[in-house]
Amino acid sequence: MKLEKNILYEIIMPDCDNDSFDVGMFLAEDGENIIFQNVNVNGFDNGLLLLKKENILNLEFSTKYCESMNKLMQYHKTSFKPIKFKGNNLLIEFLNCAKNNGAIVGLEFKNSDRINLLGFIETISDDYVTTSEINSEGFSTGKGLGKISDITKMTSDAYCHQKYKILFNMNK
């Protein structure tokens, strides 16, 4: 399936139930990963979403739900920051983009269906990513370390995490 830009997709993952799935506009892909400009349930920009292709069960478009989300996006005049990825290694590009923009990230790893690390990208090596972890009150809780090859899902400046970033900046 060739993905097209400016089309809203419902993204069905193994951990999704009937009421919970991601929605986004295709941005870039490489051999292993896809990046979407994510949209939240109210039709607002929900940051960026990187998914490992092998973990996507199905992509649907032109559905009633997508049509409703498009209407909400038009109503709210939702727009996205222009971001371009080269597509050589999207995982590393995504990590660097998040680090360079001071984005709050949520990282999920193999055999997990939840965010394992939440915070700011601190370092990126050939094999590992280190994060400066924060909690829901916006306080630093230490460092997190994850193997880059085990990342299956990553968010950057997701709407639900932006409040932690604001609180973190206020707590400095």
Secondary structure, DSSP 8 states (H G I E B T S, - for coil): ----TT-EEEEE-TT-BTTB-EEEEEEEE-SSEEEEEEE-TTSSEEEEEEEEGGG--EEEES-HHHHHHHHHHHHHT---------SSSHHHHHHHHHHHTT-EEEEEETT-SS-SEEEEEEEE-SSEEEEEEE-TTS-EEEEEEEEGGGEEEEEES-HHHHHHHHHHHHH-
